Structures are given as structure tokens and as C-alpha cells.
């Protein structure tokens, strides 16, 4: 039986070039399975009902993505809508930022910015009921993605809590997730830093 190769160090600062080339080689199969792990997290979200809401976390994402596709959005926006709350399970207090970090290496810059900030933009619809500032999002009013985030929330997020909406199943969106997560991470041709795209065709 051949033992799995391991590095020679116990502190990273002592690693050799050979060690780090080995790690790079061994990491490739793990990175290739990122889409599978994302899809599995979505399946887990299907087992969790949003407290007080009549649907699961997965159904909310599916409904958001279905609305995005029906509005003519491209694959980056559709996957962004599907995964905009994927951070909820581990980081409910800052799920928007965690969700953005999951997709950031693989989608356009404006999509990850919108996902990162959708939480504060959503406050428009409910914050006043708690005595909070519903216009807190106005701190970003001069940002080039402000209008995109407002539109994302209005069209696809705040409207997607309807258990009777005819949403597409996860299997329908899985190939899109696989396509996006198969991209080269942080490819400038994909990220397009500073470019703001239309949400709908």
C-alpha cells in the first residue's frame, strides 16, 4: 500500500518549494469539486424552513433564480440570485458577505458586490418596523452598483417568499452552478472589475 504524500513541515514558514508544489497538486481535485459542495449546501438548505416563512431556504433561492432567469438575466445574475443567501447556515448575522465570498472568484464584480450588500438594501422593506434606518443603503448611493442592488432586491429577493410560485428545481440550475464554478478563479476576463451589467435583457 502506498502512503499518501505529505509535506515535510509542521510550520508553514519552514515549507520548501517541493512541499508547496505538492500541495498545489493535491489541492486540484478538491478545487474541482467546489460546485458539488455548493450544491450539497443548497440541498441542506432545502431541509431548513425559514423561521416564520412558508418555504425553505433552498426554495427562496430557487424562486429568486427562477425570477432572474424569467427576467432575461444572464448566468452570473441567475447563479448570484440562487446563491445570494447560501451563507445563512453558518453566518446568519453576515450571510450576505459570506455568500458573496463564495461566488466572488467566479462571477462578475458587480454580481458579487450586489450579493455582498443585499442585506442592507433589503432593510428598506422592514427596518422601520424595528425602529431602524430603512434607508441605511443610501450610504452607497454614489456607488456604481447601487441601482443594480436596489433592482436585485426589488425584483428577485424581497418578492421570493411565495410558496405557490412556479419555481424551477435545483436540478435545473445545477448545470449553471457547475459552469460558473468551473471557471478559472479571479479571471480578469470574468470578473471585469468596474463593469456594471444590466440585470435584465
FIRO-777516 format. One line per field, with one value per atom (N, C-alpha, C): residue in three letters; atom name; x, y, z. Coordinates in steps of 0.001 Angstrom, whole numbers, m for minus. Each point is the difference from the previous one (the first is absolute). Layout:
// residues N
r [ala, ...] $
a [CA, ...] $
X [X, ...] $
Y [Y, ...] $
Z [Z, ...] $
// end
This chain:
// residues 201
r [unk, unk, unk, unk, unk, unk, unk, unk, unk, unk, unk, unk, unk, unk, unk, unk, unk, unk, unk, unk, unk, unk, unk, unk, unk, unk, unk, unk, unk, unk, unk, unk, unk, unk, unk, unk, unk, unk, unk, unk, unk, unk, unk, unk, unk, unk, unk, unk, unk, unk, unk, unk, unk, unk, unk, unk, unk, unk, unk, unk, unk, unk, unk, unk, unk, unk, unk, unk, unk, unk, unk, unk, unk, unk, unk, unk, unk, unk, unk, unk, unk, unk, unk, unk, unk, unk, unk, unk, unk, unk, unk, unk, unk, unk, unk, unk, unk, unk, unk, unk, unk, unk, unk, unk, unk, unk, unk, unk, unk, unk, unk, unk, unk, unk, unk, unk, unk, unk, unk, unk, unk, unk, unk, unk, unk, unk, unk, unk, unk, unk, unk, unk, unk, unk, unk, unk, unk, unk, unk, unk, unk, unk, unk, unk, unk, unk, unk, unk, unk, unk, unk, unk, unk, unk, unk, unk, unk, unk, unk, unk, unk, unk, unk, unk, unk, unk, unk, unk, unk, unk, unk, unk, unk, unk, unk, unk, unk, unk, unk, unk, unk, unk, unk, unk, unk, unk, unk, unk, unk, unk, unk, unk, unk, unk, unk, unk, unk, unk, unk, unk, unk, unk, unk, unk, unk, unk, unk, unk, unk, unk, unk, unk, unk, unk, unk, unk, unk, unk, unk, unk, unk, unk, unk, unk, unk, unk, unk, unk, unk, unk, unk, unk, unk, unk, unk, unk, unk, unk, unk, unk, unk, unk, unk, unk, unk, unk, unk, unk, unk, unk, unk, unk, unk, unk, unk, unk, unk, unk, unk, unk, unk, unk, unk, unk, unk, unk, unk, unk, unk, unk, unk, unk, unk, unk, unk, unk, unk, unk, unk, unk, unk, unk, unk, unk, unk, unk, unk, unk, unk, unk, unk, unk, unk, unk, unk, unk, unk, unk, unk, unk, unk, unk, unk, unk, unk, unk, unk, unk, unk, unk, unk, unk, unk, unk, unk, unk, unk, unk, unk, unk, unk, unk, unk, unk, unk, unk, unk, unk, unk, unk, unk, unk, unk, unk, unk, unk, unk, unk, unk, unk, unk, unk, unk, unk, unk, unk, unk, unk, unk, unk, unk, unk, unk, unk, unk, unk, unk, unk, unk, unk, unk, unk, unk, unk, unk, unk, unk, unk, unk, unk, unk, unk, unk, unk, unk, unk, unk, unk, unk, unk, unk, unk, unk, unk, unk, unk, unk, unk, unk, unk, unk, unk, unk, unk, unk, unk, unk, unk, unk, unk, unk, unk, unk, unk, unk, unk, unk, unk, unk, unk, unk, unk, unk, unk, unk, unk, unk, unk, unk, unk, unk, unk, unk, unk, unk, unk, unk, unk, unk, unk, unk, unk, unk, unk, unk, unk, unk, unk, unk, unk, unk, unk, unk, unk, unk, unk, unk, unk, unk, unk, unk, unk, unk, unk, unk, unk, unk, unk, unk, unk, unk, unk, unk, unk, unk, unk, unk, unk, unk, unk, unk, unk, unk, unk, unk, unk, unk, unk, unk, unk, unk, unk, unk, unk, unk, unk, unk, unk, unk, unk, unk, unk, unk, unk, unk, unk, unk, unk, unk, unk, unk, unk, unk, unk, unk, unk, unk, unk, unk, unk, unk, unk, unk, unk, unk, unk, unk, unk, unk, unk, unk, unk, unk, unk, unk, unk, unk, unk, unk, unk, unk, unk, unk, unk, unk, unk, unk, unk, unk, unk, unk, unk, unk, unk, unk, unk, unk, unk, unk, unk, unk, unk, unk, unk, unk, unk, unk, unk, unk, unk, unk, unk, unk, unk, unk, unk, unk, unk, unk, unk, unk, unk, unk, unk, unk, unk, unk, unk, unk, unk, unk, unk, unk, unk, unk, unk, unk, unk, unk, unk, unk, unk, unk, unk, unk, unk, unk, unk, unk, unk, unk, unk, unk] $
a [N, CA, C, N, CA, C, N, CA, C, N, CA, C, N, CA, C, N, CA, C, N, CA, C, N, CA, C, N, CA, C, N, CA, C, N, CA, C, N, CA, C, N, CA, C, N, CA, C, N, CA, C, N, CA, C, N, CA, C, N, CA, C, N, CA, C, N, CA, C, N, CA, C, N, CA, C, N, CA, C, N, CA, C, N, CA, C, N, CA, C, N, CA, C, N, CA, C, N, CA, C, N, CA, C, N, CA, C, N, CA, C, N, CA, C, N, CA, C, N, CA, C, N, CA, C, N, CA, C, N, CA, C, N, CA, C, N, CA, C, N, CA, C, N, CA, C, N, CA, C, N, CA, C, N, CA, C, N, CA, C, N, CA, C, N, CA, C, N, CA, C, N, CA, C, N, CA, C, N, CA, C, N, CA, C, N, CA, C, N, CA, C, N, CA, C, N, CA, C, N, CA, C, N, CA, C, N, CA, C, N, CA, C, N, CA, C, N, CA, C, N, CA, C, N, CA, C, N, CA, C, N, CA, C, N, CA, C, N, CA, C, N, CA, C, N, CA, C, N, CA, C, N, CA, C, N, CA, C, N, CA, C, N, CA, C, N, CA, C, N, CA, C, N, CA, C, N, CA, C, N, CA, C, N, CA, C, N, CA, C, N, CA, C, N, CA, C, N, CA, C, N, CA, C, N, CA, C, N, CA, C, N, CA, C, N, CA, C, N, CA, C, N, CA, C, N, CA, C, N, CA, C, N, CA, C, N, CA, C, N, CA, C, N, CA, C, N, CA, C, N, CA, C, N, CA, C, N, CA, C, N, CA, C, N, CA, C, N, CA, C, N, CA, C, N, CA, C, N, CA, C, N, CA, C, N, CA, C, N, CA, C, N, CA, C, N, CA, C, N, CA, C, N, CA, C, N, CA, C, N, CA, C, N, CA, C, N, CA, C, N, CA, C, N, CA, C, N, CA, C, N, CA, C, N, CA, C, N, CA, C, N, CA, C, N, CA, C, N, CA, C, N, CA, C, N, CA, C, N, CA, C, N, CA, C, N, CA, C, N, CA, C, N, CA, C, N, CA, C, N, CA, C, N, CA, C, N, CA, C, N, CA, C, N, CA, C, N, CA, C, N, CA, C, N, CA, C, N, CA, C, N, CA, C, N, CA, C, N, CA, C, N, CA, C, N, CA, C, N, CA, C, N, CA, C, N, CA, C, N, CA, C, N, CA, C, N, CA, C, N, CA, C, N, CA, C, N, CA, C, N, CA, C, N, CA, C, N, CA, C, N, CA, C, N, CA, C, N, CA, C, N, CA, C, N, CA, C, N, CA, C, N, CA, C, N, CA, C, N, CA, C, N, CA, C, N, CA, C, N, CA, C, N, CA, C, N, CA, C, N, CA, C, N, CA, C, N, CA, C, N, CA, C, N, CA, C, N, CA, C, N, CA, C, N, CA, C, N, CA, C, N, CA, C, N, CA, C, N, CA, C, N, CA, C, N, CA, C, N, CA, C, N, CA, C, N, CA, C, N, CA, C, N, CA, C, N, CA, C, N, CA, C, N, CA, C, N, CA, C, N, CA, C] $
X [844, m844, 880, m302, 763, m604, 861, m484, m225, m1012, m235, 1148, 513, 1113, m452, 883, m283, 1200, m223, 1072, 981, 1159, 1070, m57, m876, 36, m1145, 204, m1062, m345, 814, m292, 122, m953, m3, 1282, 568, 1191, 1193, m77, 1097, m197, m1106, m276, 960, 284, 883, m830, 694, m688, m638, 691, m544, m1296, m2, m1210, m1179, 223, m1106, m442, 909, m404, m841, 337, m798, m1403, m95, m1310, m835, 650, m721, m581, 777, m448, m1155, 130, m1017, m1294, 97, m1175, m900, 539, m777, m1279, 33, m1269, m1026, 470, m903, m653, 787, m541, m1004, 261, m893, m1378, m110, m1275, m745, 422, m651, m1481, m353, m1413, m806, 573, m708, m286, 974, m205, m1040, 8, m1006, m1394, m134, m1304, m455, 939, m361, m481, 631, m444, m1411, m287, m1353, m1007, 387, m903, m279, 1029, m207, m960, 123, m895, m1451, m193, m1346, m631, 799, m500, m280, 264, m133, m1087, m1084, m1055, 434, m200, 254, m967, 505, m849, m1053, m1258, m1099, m452, 751, m352, m584, m779, m643, 829, 1339, 827, 1395, 785, 1345, 995, 1190, 1062, 318, 9, 242, m1087, m1254, m1102, 90, 436, 178, 1052, 1114, 1033, m470, m719, m516, m984, m830, m983, 694, 1009, 752, 665, 625, 694, m981, m1147, m1015, m497, m240, m437, 1078, 1256, 1096, 46, m96, 45, m1183, m1179, m1187, 44, 801, 191, 1066, 623, 1018, 1405, 240, 1332, 975, 1282, 1012, 407, 903, 340, 613, 792, 595, m1076, m974, m1076, m883, m250, m852, 666, 1267, 714, 146, 229, 46, m1305, m1121, m1315, m221, 407, m151, 787, 1209, 922, 86, m874, 175, m140, m651, m142, 705, 922, 618, 816, 379, 737, m858, m1325, m923, 263, 322, 137, 1110, 1131, 1150, 176, m534, 240, m1282, m1016, m1270, 94, 988, 118, 717, 737, 672, m9, m1149, m121, 249, m330, 179, 1473, 850, 1430, 587, m451, 505, m436, m1247, m502, 803, 324, 778, 1375, 612, 1338, m28, m1111, m110, 47, m678, m94, 1046, 631, 859, 1068, 676, 1056, m512, m1307, m511, m1033, m402, m1026, 494, m766, 351, 22, 805, 169, m1311, m862, m1233, m958, 21, m869, 423, 1291, 451, m216, 134, m247, m1463, m895, m1431, m342, 516, m265, 572, 1178, 631, m815, m718, m692, m1523, m527, m1464, m666, 699, m597, m400, 891, m304, m1028, 1, m989, m1394, m60, m1289, m670, 793, m556, m1057, 16, m1011, m1410, m183, m1332, m483, 923, m440, 627, 1112, 760, m831, m909, m793, m896, m331, m828, 762, 1318, 838, 585, m364, 570, 1389, 362, 1299, m125, 1132, 33, m222, m1177, m306, 777, 576, 768, 1507, 411, 1430, 788, m657, 690, 444, m551, 351, 1463, 685, 1434, 759, m654, 617, m594, m727, m740, 895, 1272, 910, 789, m255, 710, m607, 808, m543, m960, 31, m895, m1252, m186, m1156, m1315, m199, m1260, m176, 1079, m72, m444, 536, m350, m1454, m429, m1398, m933, 367, m838, 15, 1164, 133, m946, 15, m860, m1474, m342, m1412, m553, 753, m500, 81, 1135, 294, 96, 305, 197, m1247, m416, m1121, m1308, m78, m1228, m44, 1024, 128, m257, m1150, m421, m1395, m313, m1322, 49, m568, 83, m744, m864, m771, 629, 1125, 658, 576, m132, 463, 1502, 777, 1458, 614, 1130, 733, 709, 215, 670, 1516, 657, 1451, 685, m516, 621, 71, m940, m2, 1184, 306, 1060, 1382, 56, 1286, 1020, m370, 1002, 542, m827, 471, 1019, m287, 940, 1325, m74, 1226, 778, m712, 680, 723, m672, 610, 1198, m138, 1086, 1121, m170, 1094, 906, m364, 820, 1305, 988, 1250, m274, 423, m265, 674, m741, 477, 523, m557, 379, m458, 913, m403, m1048, 26, m984, m1396, m90, m1287, m401, 912, m301, m359, 721, m268, m189, 997, m26, m446, m1002, m494, m1113, m229, m1078, m1324, m1026, m1330, m925, m532, m837, m1479, m818, m1446, m491, m979, m549, m891, m650, m941, 348, m449, 306, m989] $
Y [m1198, 1198, 1248, 908, 1247, 1045, 590, 1048, 1286, 759, 1297, 936, 731, 921, 1146, 430, 1144, 930, 1212, 990, m314, 633, m263, 915, 1004, 1014, m127, 588, 145, 1477, 880, 1425, 455, 750, 392, 724, 761, 770, m892, m1273, m923, m814, 251, m773, 299, m1034, 135, 190, 344, 103, m1334, m1092, m1329, m243, 419, m141, 729, 1232, 807, m429, m520, m578, m1250, m775, m1181, 415, 1017, 464, 525, 707, 508, m1157, m1047, m1171, m700, m182, m722, 799, 1318, 848, 15, m298, 120, m828, m1271, m763, 595, 539, 628, 1235, 826, 1204, m358, m1089, m412, m405, m300, m434, 1133, 1237, 1131, 68, m176, 59, m1071, m1187, m1069, 395, 640, 415, 1117, 897, 1069, m599, m933, m635, m790, m630, m733, 955, 1155, 1004, 483, 151, 379, m1092, m1249, m1100, 27, 280, 114, 1145, 1071, 1143, m383, m1038, m480, m718, m291, m667, 983, 1279, 1021, 993, 2, 979, 1350, 1028, 1345, 263, 292, 198, 1064, m401, 927, 145, m561, 84, m1332, 11, m1235, m783, 136, m727, m209, m834, m296, 1024, m36, 876, m311, m1277, m376, 551, m137, 474, 1505, 740, 1443, 263, m728, 160, m434, m1120, m484, 999, 558, 968, 1260, 451, 1185, m249, m1170, m337, m170, m600, m178, 1348, 910, 1346, 685, m159, 617, m537, m1307, m571, 465, 22, 420, 1478, 765, 1408, 181, m1096, 96, 239, m247, 190, m1025, 340, m942, m953, m921, m1066, 533, 1059, 540, 497, 740, 505, m1136, m999, m1109, m774, m325, m717, 887, 1289, 923, 21, m6, m27, m1317, m1098, m1308, m89, 558, m176, 1214, 985, 1239, m183, m1065, m264, m1275, m515, m1280, 79, 1192, 162, m64, m57, 45, m1076, m1214, m1101, 194, 545, 166, 1419, 977, 1398, 818, m296, 709, 1503, 438, 1429, 779, m700, 666, m913, m624, m979, 605, 1277, 645, 34, 354, 59, m1389, m968, m1358, m557, 240, m471, 609, 1278, 670, m627, m375, m595, m1363, m724, m1301, 173, 1017, 165, 947, 819, 1087, m444, m1127, m356, m352, m231, m620, 818, 1151, 805, 1427, 768, 1405, 749, 1022, 852, 579, 463, 644, m1002, m1248, m1024, m286, m175, m274, 1211, 1228, 1192, 40, m286, 24, m1053, m1205, m1046, 409, 591, 426, 1058, 840, 1126, m140, m1124, m91, 68, m420, 30, 1397, 938, 1373, 637, m396, 528, m549, m1241, m600, 716, 697, 680, 1030, 432, 948, m502, m1320, m588, m266, m1, m411, 751, 695, 558, 937, 752, 969, m680, m1266, m722, m305, 74, m229, 1300, 1105, 1274, 234, m727, 156, 919, 325, 877, m815, 133, m763, 510, 1192, 585, m93, m958, m169, m242, m565, m269, 1271, 1139, 1242, 388, m642, 254, m431, m824, m468, 680, 1102, 598, 451, 240, 421, m1172, m1194, m1168, m410, m411, m370, m1192, m806, m1163, 243, 1237, 303, m386, 453, m279, m1496, m678, m1445, m742, 396, m664, 278, 1229, 348, m812, m152, m750, m1497, m528, m1405, m315, 874, m218, 111, 1000, 213, m1118, m387, m981, m1443, m345, m1422, m435, 876, m429, 205, 1239, 262, m610, m291, m540, m1524, m662, m1455, m790, 245, m749, m596, m316, m492, m1511, m797, m1461, m529, 822, m435, 426, 676, 437, m1213, m15, m1120, 117, m469, 120, m1252, 190, m1120, m768, m1317, m803, 206, m455, 136, m696, m1146, m726, 861, 909, 882, 961, 515, 988, m616, m1293, m633, 160, m190, 198, 1428, 982, 1384, 185, m577, 78, m644, m1156, m702, 820, 628, 822, 1172, 691, 1167, m400, m1060, m385, m775, m269, m615, 1058, 1269, 1078, 131, 559, 307, 1083, m251, 946, 1345, 1047, 1389, 328, m622, 304, 1423, 899, 1389, 113, m941, 36, m333, m710, m320, 1082, 356, 945, 1379, 461, 1293, 1124, 179, 1016, 1360, 578, 1316, 7, m1149, m70, m273, 741, m197, m478, m1207, m611, 245, m185, 70, m1289, 125, m1206, m770, 694, m646, 348, m852, 224, 992] $
Z [0, 0, 0, m895, m100, 926, 817, 904, m783, 431, m616, 338, m975, 277, 896, 853, 872, m3, 438, 44, 1110, m79, 967, 1214, m14, 1054, 991, 1166, 990, 211, m560, m41, m1448, m473, m1406, m408, 909, m345, m315, 382, m265, m1277, m692, m1207, m1134, m792, m1152, m1269, m1073, m1282, m363, 271, m288, 786, 1273, 817, m632, m407, m498, m1392, m800, m1286, 211, 1037, 342, 416, 858, 450, m1166, m900, m1164, m813, m180, m754, 707, 1304, 760, 161, m92, 185, m1227, m1163, m1245, 10, 403, 26, 964, 1130, 966, m605, m664, m631, m1085, m708, m1088, 507, 1280, 584, 707, m203, 659, m328, m1265, m385, 722, 170, 711, 1442, 638, 1387, 100, m973, m25, m171, m924, m230, 1219, 686, 1219, 1089, 95, 971, m332, m1288, m407, 373, m194, 372, 1507, 777, 1460, 314, m769, 204, m276, m802, m269, 1165, 1004, 1199, 1127, m270, 1038, m391, 728, m238, 553, m770, 506, 1148, 1163, 1171, m281, 133, m198, m1439, m929, m1423, m472, m1068, m466, m1024, 23, m955, 561, m653, 480, m538, 546, m486, m1466, m345, m1389, m904, 394, m838, m249, 1014, m198, m1077, 54, m1018, m1377, m54, m1280, m609, 853, m489, m508, 718, m428, m1350, m148, m1243, m1153, 283, m1038, m495, 918, m391, m843, 419, m747, m1426, m140, m1345, m838, 577, m747, m384, 733, m351, m1075, m428, m1039, 516, 1284, 574, m562, 15, m473, 1131, m317, 934, 1303, m66, 1230, 958, m543, 849, 507, m834, 426, 1137, m164, 1060, 1236, m202, 1135, 768, m727, 656, 730, m614, 630, 1306, 7, 1124, 922, m174, 763, 1501, 434, 1440, 442, m800, 338, 1295, 416, 1247, 1245, m169, 1136, 1050, m455, 940, 1017, m435, 895, 506, m722, 371, m127, 807, m151, 256, 764, 295, m1101, m842, m1126, m1224, m207, m1082, m1366, m150, m1296, m398, 956, m289, m230, 801, m193, m1350, m366, m1292, m1144, 136, m1039, m153, 1122, m84, m674, 117, m661, m1519, m505, m1454, m581, 823, m501, m1007, 192, m967, m1386, m143, m1221, m772, 526, m663, m187, m754, m196, 1331, m2, 1175, 501, m915, 442, 648, m460, 593, 1439, 228, 1368, 907, m548, 816, 435, m920, 310, 1056, m167, 999, 1353, 9, 1250, 739, m727, 612, 35, m483, m88, 1369, 1053, 1336, 437, m172, 418, m941, m1268, m941, 308, 475, 350, 1179, 810, 1170, m372, m1249, m465, 284, m58, 87, 1427, 965, 1344, 1162, m218, 1128, 868, m600, 760, 1031, m229, 970, 1290, m69, 1182, 550, m621, 424, m556, m1050, m643, m1215, m574, m1165, m1274, m580, m1219, m1198, 99, m1105, 229, 821, 268, m1279, m1001, m1270, m704, 396, m680, 187, 936, 142, m1268, m827, m1246, m1237, 194, m1112, m1147, 267, m1066, m585, 483, m523, m1338, m961, m1312, 18, 1059, 73, 837, 450, 850, m675, m1218, m692, m253, m308, m234, 1254, 1140, 1253, 372, m196, 276, m890, m1270, m943, 334, 359, 403, 1156, 994, 1174, m354, m782, m346, m880, m1023, m970, 499, 647, 201, 1450, 919, 1389, 835, 197, 895, m499, m1297, m587, m13, 522, m170, 1279, 594, 1190, m201, m1252, m376, m222, 894, m150, m1214, m586, m1168, m1327, 73, m1238, m728, m1304, m834, m229, 975, m79, m619, m662, m576, 1120, m183, 1023, m17, 1048, 91, m1172, m428, m1114, m1261, m160, m1165, 45, 1199, 143, 215, 338, 296, m1123, m1280, m1055, m53, 338, 29, 1121, 1154, 1124, m395, m626, m412, m1029, m918, m1011, 649, 891, 640, 855, 778, 903, m696, m1282, m759, m626, 126, m540, 783, m641, 690, 1045, 1213, 1090, m259, 236, m111, m1401, m1007, m1380, m322, m324, m278, m1107, m943, m1083, 494, 1128, 616, 994, 891, 1081, m558, m980, m659, 1025, 818, 1062, m529, 634, m365, m1022, m666, m991, 707, m371, 569, m1107, 175, m1022, 296, m1007, 188, 644, 873, 625, m960, m901, m911, m1431, m909, m1424, m608] $
// end
